Amino acid sequence: MRDLADERQAARAAIERLRLAPVMFEVGARPHTAGDVYRAYLDQSHIFIGIYWKDYGWVAPGAELSGLEEEYQLAKSKPRLIYIKSSEARGERLQKLLDHIRDDDQIAYKHFSTPAELEQLIQDDLALLLTERFELGSAQALTKSGSRLPAPLTSIVGRDVDVAAVSGYLARDGVRLLTLTGPNRRRPRPWLDSGCAWRSRRWAATANRPPHRATR
């Protein structure tokens, strides 16, 4: 950790710039073993960031893996971003771990040379990862709801004939676009929403509406 002090600070700066909270394992006196501490830290984290350089790390008596590799293995259920600092020589076990990382198509890894380069890489990769997770969550929510239609703010009262007419147009073969217009300040959108919702419930269709613009 002392060897990567500048890189750890760069990682912290990149995370905090995105208004996220870094959870970083620091060496120091504490009433718990190092393994217990980094396992607890992993449980608190949503994304794992690994920074590797030359050394594999210390292997405790009776253990098979160093803390460096064990925390990597324990983070399998989380998105993992791996950064490898350029080096002319590496420990054999670390090189074996890095070879495993390169062969795993589920892990994103990049090389870097300076702390400034690392900071920019982490910031960009985190922003992209969060965007992808947000879009995935939105897509899953859409799949569960089965419709892009917003929930109406008010019910349609006294417009059953209009809603039925809209639904009739939408049911016709060859009708791919239906545009409703009206006098300024009149908003025909609720009728269209209701018609689309009616067809959506019947055929599980999805409707996309263009933004409403007042007509003059």
C-alpha positions as CSV (number, residue, x, y, z in Angstrom):
1,M,0.0,0.0,0.0
2,R,2.9,2.3,0.7
3,D,4.1,1.7,-2.8
4,L,0.8,2.9,-4.3
5,A,0.1,5.8,-1.9
6,D,-0.2,8.4,-4.7
7,E,-2.4,6.1,-6.8
8,R,-4.7,5.5,-3.9
9,Q,-5.0,9.2,-3.4
10,A,-5.8,9.6,-7.1
11,A,-8.5,6.9,-6.9
12,R,-10.0,8.7,-3.9
13,A,-10.0,12.0,-5.7
14,A,-11.7,10.5,-8.8
15,I,-14.4,8.8,-6.7
16,E,-15.1,11.9,-4.6
17,R,-15.3,14.1,-7.7
18,L,-18.3,12.0,-8.8
19,R,-19.9,12.7,-5.3
20,L,-19.4,9.0,-4.3
21,A,-18.0,7.7,-1.1
22,P,-14.8,5.8,-1.2
23,V,-14.4,2.8,1.1
24,M,-10.7,2.2,1.4
25,F,-8.8,-0.3,3.4
26,E,-6.0,1.4,5.4
27,V,-3.2,-0.3,7.4
28,G,-3.3,0.6,11.1
29,A,-3.8,-0.7,14.5
30,R,-7.3,-2.1,15.1
31,P,-9.0,-4.8,17.3
32,H,-9.9,-6.9,14.3
33,T,-7.8,-8.9,11.8
34,A,-7.0,-7.4,8.4
35,G,-9.1,-10.1,6.7
36,D,-12.2,-9.3,8.8
37,V,-11.8,-5.6,8.1
38,Y,-11.5,-5.8,4.3
39,R,-14.3,-8.3,4.1
40,A,-16.5,-5.8,6.1
41,Y,-15.4,-3.0,3.7
42,L,-16.3,-5.1,0.7
43,D,-19.8,-5.8,2.1
44,Q,-20.3,-2.0,2.3
45,S,-19.2,-1.4,-1.3
46,H,-21.1,-1.5,-4.5
47,I,-18.1,-1.4,-7.0
48,F,-14.7,-3.0,-6.6
49,I,-11.6,-1.1,-7.8
50,G,-8.3,-3.0,-7.8
51,I,-5.0,-1.3,-8.4
52,Y,-2.0,-3.6,-9.0
53,W,1.7,-3.0,-9.6
54,K,4.6,-5.3,-8.6
55,D,3.9,-7.2,-5.4
56,Y,1.4,-10.0,-4.7
57,G,1.2,-9.2,-1.0
58,W,1.7,-11.1,2.2
59,V,0.3,-14.5,2.7
60,A,-0.7,-15.3,6.3
61,P,0.4,-18.6,7.8
62,G,-2.0,-21.3,6.9
63,A,-3.6,-19.2,4.1
64,E,-3.4,-19.9,0.4
65,L,-4.0,-16.4,-0.9
66,S,-2.7,-13.0,0.0
67,G,-5.2,-10.4,1.1
68,L,-4.8,-8.7,-2.3
69,E,-6.1,-11.7,-4.2
70,E,-8.6,-12.8,-1.6
71,E,-10.5,-9.5,-1.7
72,Y,-10.5,-9.7,-5.5
73,Q,-12.1,-13.1,-5.3
74,L,-14.6,-12.0,-2.7
75,A,-15.7,-9.2,-5.0
76,K,-16.9,-11.5,-7.7
77,S,-20.5,-10.5,-7.2
78,K,-19.8,-6.8,-7.8
79,P,-18.7,-4.8,-10.8
80,R,-14.9,-4.8,-10.9
81,L,-12.7,-2.2,-12.4
82,I,-9.0,-3.2,-12.5
83,Y,-6.0,-0.9,-13.1
84,I,-2.5,-2.3,-13.7
85,K,0.5,0.0,-13.3
86,S,3.3,-0.4,-15.8
87,S,6.2,-2.4,-14.4
88,E,9.3,-4.1,-15.8
89,A,9.1,-6.9,-13.2
90,R,6.3,-8.5,-11.2
91,G,6.1,-11.2,-8.6
92,E,5.2,-14.6,-10.1
93,R,1.9,-15.0,-8.2
94,L,0.8,-11.5,-9.0
95,Q,1.5,-12.1,-12.7
96,K,-0.6,-15.3,-12.5
97,L,-3.4,-13.3,-11.0
98,L,-3.1,-10.6,-13.8
99,D,-3.1,-13.4,-16.4
100,H,-6.4,-14.7,-14.9
101,I,-7.9,-11.2,-15.0
102,R,-6.9,-10.7,-18.7
103,D,-8.6,-14.1,-19.6
104,D,-11.8,-13.2,-17.8
105,D,-14.2,-11.5,-20.2
106,Q,-16.4,-10.2,-17.4
107,I,-13.7,-7.9,-16.0
108,A,-12.7,-4.5,-17.3
109,Y,-9.0,-3.7,-16.9
110,K,-6.7,-1.0,-18.1
111,H,-3.0,-0.1,-17.9
112,F,-1.7,3.2,-16.6
113,S,1.6,4.8,-15.8
114,T,1.0,7.9,-13.6
115,P,-1.4,8.8,-10.8
116,A,-2.9,11.5,-13.0
117,E,-3.7,9.1,-15.7
118,L,-5.2,6.6,-13.2
119,E,-7.4,9.4,-11.7
120,Q,-8.9,10.2,-15.1
121,L,-9.4,6.6,-16.1
122,I,-11.3,5.8,-12.8
123,Q,-13.4,8.9,-13.1
124,D,-14.4,8.1,-16.8
125,D,-15.0,4.4,-16.1
126,L,-17.1,5.0,-13.0
127,A,-19.2,7.5,-14.8
128,L,-19.8,5.1,-17.7
129,L,-20.5,2.2,-15.3
130,L,-23.1,4.2,-13.4
131,T,-24.7,5.3,-16.6
132,E,-25.0,1.7,-17.8
133,R,-26.4,0.5,-14.5
134,F,-29.0,3.3,-14.5
135,E,-30.1,2.5,-18.0
136,L,-30.2,-1.2,-17.2
137,G,-32.4,-0.5,-14.2
138,S,-34.7,1.7,-16.3
139,A,-35.0,-1.0,-18.9
140,Q,-35.8,-3.7,-16.3
141,A,-38.4,-1.4,-14.8
142,L,-40.0,-0.9,-18.2
143,T,-40.0,-4.6,-18.8
144,K,-41.9,-5.2,-15.6
145,S,-44.4,-2.4,-16.3
146,G,-44.9,-3.3,-20.0
147,S,-45.5,0.2,-21.1
148,R,-43.8,3.6,-21.5
149,L,-47.0,5.4,-20.9
150,P,-47.1,7.8,-17.9
151,A,-49.7,7.4,-15.3
152,P,-52.5,10.0,-16.0
153,L,-52.8,12.8,-13.5
154,T,-56.6,12.9,-13.8
155,S,-59.2,10.6,-15.2
156,I,-60.8,11.2,-18.6
157,V,-64.4,12.3,-17.9
158,G,-67.0,12.7,-20.7
159,R,-64.6,11.8,-23.5
160,D,-65.4,8.2,-24.0
161,V,-66.4,8.8,-27.6
162,D,-63.1,10.6,-28.3
163,V,-61.1,7.8,-26.6
164,A,-62.9,5.2,-28.6
165,A,-62.2,7.1,-31.8
166,V,-58.5,7.3,-31.0
167,S,-58.4,3.6,-30.2
168,G,-60.2,2.8,-33.4
169,Y,-57.5,4.7,-35.4
170,L,-54.7,2.9,-33.6
171,A,-56.3,-0.4,-34.4
172,R,-56.3,0.1,-38.1
173,D,-53.8,-1.7,-40.3
174,G,-51.2,0.5,-41.7
175,V,-51.6,3.3,-39.1
176,R,-48.1,3.9,-37.8
177,L,-48.5,7.5,-36.6
178,L,-51.5,9.4,-35.2
179,T,-51.2,13.1,-34.5
180,L,-53.9,15.0,-32.5
181,T,-54.0,18.8,-32.7
182,G,-56.3,21.4,-31.1
183,P,-56.6,25.0,-30.4
184,N,-53.9,26.7,-28.3
185,R,-54.0,25.8,-24.6
186,R,-56.0,22.7,-25.4
187,R,-54.1,19.6,-24.6
188,P,-55.3,16.5,-26.6
189,R,-52.5,14.4,-25.0
190,P,-54.7,12.7,-22.3
191,W,-57.0,11.3,-25.0
192,L,-54.0,9.9,-26.9
193,D,-52.6,8.4,-23.7
194,S,-55.9,6.8,-22.8
195,G,-56.3,5.4,-26.3
196,C,-52.7,4.0,-26.3
197,A,-53.2,2.6,-22.8
198,W,-56.4,0.8,-23.9
199,R,-54.6,-0.7,-26.9
200,S,-51.6,-1.5,-24.7
201,R,-53.7,-3.4,-22.2
202,R,-55.4,-5.4,-25.0
203,W,-52.3,-6.2,-27.1
204,A,-49.4,-5.4,-24.8
205,A,-48.3,-2.7,-27.2
206,T,-45.9,0.1,-26.4
207,A,-46.6,3.7,-27.5
208,N,-44.0,6.5,-27.8
209,R,-45.4,10.0,-27.7
210,P,-43.7,13.1,-29.2
211,P,-43.5,16.1,-26.9
212,H,-46.6,18.2,-26.9
213,R,-46.4,21.6,-28.6
214,A,-49.1,24.2,-28.5
215,T,-50.6,25.0,-31.9
216,R,-51.3,28.5,-33.1
